[in-house]
């Protein structure tokens, strides 16, 4: 009888333990996983490179620039996240602050308080009153204003720390993590399986390798490079319900500037769902 009772207790314990395991693997996916589907059309079709470049009196990777552009067009904003000497996450593309601020020095050798004494400079050399923003401040504003970020984690910055910052701000529904290779994509998915991940899929071979990972296609938004890929790749990605981003910053933006905004419309019809551009106002006007 005692053995029988013991067997029942063990069975109950194992059953409860299994139930707890099932509860821990429940994943509440970011809303962006559902929004950014190729079968949808109600997501922004412009991605503003570095939060806004080439804008007079509005520097790149600047919260005020994001606010300025966001007031005029519907877009998502690509921003670069770097780390200061004292471990603060800030928006900064370069390894040093020389090009974009009134100061000098490597980001890793300066504290945030030191960086905050300098002003941001626009692409035309104009010094502004704007300061290098903390990533947490940008998350707070974007969350309050339902503004979507694609987050480019600079070399030397721990991917997990950036994702932790997003989770602490409860900003999963407005953030997409940018990755450049399979290893980065896999580690981002392991750290945050609820997030939408920008993956590099510039050709069929890269996409084939992505399909061999544990990352569900619903968690993918595909960056197809800075030049047009083969039409068959866009078709294949769309068949998997994956949204395609084409980077027009650089050569393609130059072509559109010389030949007219109709080029943006042509690239969209070719298969590019979102255009990542340094000319957000011109591109938005052309395709909307």
Secondary structure, DSSP 8 states (H G I E B T S, - for coil): -HHHHHHHHHHHHHHHHHHHHHHHT-----HHHHHS-TT---S--EEEGGG--SBTTB-TT-HHHHHHHHTTS--EEEEEEEE-TTS-EEE-SSSBSTTTBSS-SBGGGS-HHHHTTS-BB-TTS-B-S----BHHHHHHHHHHTT--EEEEE-TTS-HHHHHHHHHHTT-GGGEEEE--SHHHHHHHHHH-TTSEEEEE-SSHHHHHHHHTSS--GGGEEEE--SS---HHHHHHHHHTT--EEEE-TTHHHHHHHHH-THHHHHHHHHT-SEEEES-HHHHHHHH-
